[in-house]
Amino acid sequence: MVKLIALDMDGTLLTPDHDISGRTREAIEKAMDRGVQVVIATGRAFYEAHGIISKLDMNVPYICLNGAEVRNESSEIMSTSALNSELIDEVSDVFKAEGIFYQVYTDRAIYTTSIERDIEVFIDLSEQMGQKANETRIRKFMEERLERGTLVEVDDYKAIFERGDENVLKFLATSSSRAKLVRAKNELNEIGNLAVSSSSAGNIELTHENAQKGIALEHIAEIMEIDMKDVMAVGDNLNDISMLKRVGHSVAMGNAASEVKGIANKTTKTNMEDGVAIAIEEVLAEMARQEAAAASASDSENGTGA
């Protein structure tokens, strides 16, 4: 029986408009009312994810930045897996050599060397998902992030890397050149102590090897005294594979990468078709059947059956 559900955000829990549908909200609320725990497992930083999840009016643990930062139900930091200066230098050198644009995620903010390039990335991502990009909306979103201070434009990253009181947790590199991304991934995999994954076909997400969704999810399940066979994880891309492989109930979105569908136990509908809601509703229906069967068996044993 499912006791814990881990949900990826982008491409999974969220619609293409970065919102949570009414049906999905209702399904999550019903699951939690039934005593099922829910955890958010995302490549986003907490300061970017919480603003969306807080609309659900529920307290849940967070696996952020693919596991580089884990927070409990009270949003308190449980663990952090930062990149050391040696790894930072090696990673930076790889991206610079390939001419690949990248952002730096820390425990304070997301840093970029070009807001305009970020906007291009968002447009490309929308088009990869088969959607028409709304540039006006994307620009407004970027302006809001800048105003909040969660996104900061800098000339270069040197000063950030040299700060002793700020942890570098993740690199997000993007390119329209598949060849560059493949070469960079191959080089990064040779470095060691790194978790190399992606959240779309055109990017590379890079964290410490201990910062993986699956590792973080195991830790949270252990604290909650829940066996991993009773955990369901739902995701759509390569950075979700580490948790999908570890759980008893793995679900790929209908819009998921082929590699994700290949290792998942089942595939639900897309994030435009309430795929998460459908997966949760099926779990709740199965729980109801099991409870009804148990009640019927108990009645029979007690001689109260029809």
Order of alpha helices (4+ residues) and beta strands (2+ residues): beta-alpha-beta-alpha-beta-beta-beta-alpha-beta-beta-alpha-alpha-beta-alpha-beta-alpha-beta-beta-alpha-beta-alpha-beta-alpha-beta-alpha
